[in-house]
Amino acid sequence: MNRFTLLAQVASSPMLKTTANDKQIATFMVEIAQYNNDDPSIILSVSAWGAIATDAAESVQQGAYLVLEGRLRLEKGHQPELQLSRFYAVTPQYLPSLNSVCLVGRAGKDDPKVDYFESGSVVAKFSLAVNRPTRDKEADWFNLETWGKTAQVAADYVRRGSLLAVVGSLKQDNWTDKTTGEPRSKLVIRVDDLRLLGSRRDSEAAPAGGDQWSNGPASDEEIPF
């Protein structure tokens, strides 16, 4: 499962194109506010196909606020893309925030990285592979971060290949590369609820795929808390 529901403002009007096999696709950019108003907004590419593409091209305008439902496609070397399954216009004051993510997949090749702080807080970070609905068995790799009791559950029970269901929100980490001085960023799923699925034998099976996805390679030292 790979399901995102986001409140976003349209940053660019949709462009409608016809592919070589006569399918229509609409693409546009949206801006998603983060819960911490001091953090920069997330800029995300959106694509829609078929009838949804036509509806978007005819009704969506720059500056409009939309609730978007779809799946996030993450591919190394490419910008993240929300593949739209549904959208509708809203008045933002009646829906001040909506940022919901549901994922079902397998934990990555490394056990969660856990950090404990003098304040008593605990954070766990790990990756999750979510299979795409295709026959090629490709997967989207998500960076996950969770705090408190949920982080401790991840530290105690999540292992390579564990089958998990998580609920959380999309956020973006921003920092400056210590070597080059250039701004860096990556998308992260802030996990609020984590459920362990499957048997013990099942959780020992490693997911197919490669390294965890990120907007660019980053060492642990470069990613601040």
Secondary structure as GFF3:
##gff-version 3
##sequence-region A 1 225
A	DSSP	beta_strand	2	10	.	.	.	ID=ss1
A	DSSP	beta_strand	15	18	.	.	.	ID=ss2
A	DSSP	beta_strand	24	32	.	.	.	ID=ss3
A	DSSP	beta_strand	42	49	.	.	.	ID=ss4
A	DSSP	alpha_helix	50	59	.	.	.	ID=ss5
A	DSSP	beta_strand	65	73	.	.	.	ID=ss6
A	DSSP	beta_strand	81	89	.	.	.	ID=ss7
A	DSSP	three_ten_helix	92	94	.	.	.	ID=ss8
A	DSSP	beta_strand	99	107	.	.	.	ID=ss9
A	DSSP	beta_strand	113	116	.	.	.	ID=ss10
A	DSSP	beta_strand	122	131	.	.	.	ID=ss11
A	DSSP	beta_strand	139	147	.	.	.	ID=ss12
A	DSSP	alpha_helix	148	157	.	.	.	ID=ss13
A	DSSP	beta_strand	163	176	.	.	.	ID=ss14
A	DSSP	beta_strand	183	197	.	.	.	ID=ss15
A	DSSP	alpha_helix	200	203	.	.	.	ID=ss16
A	DSSP	three_ten_helix	220	222	.	.	.	ID=ss17
###
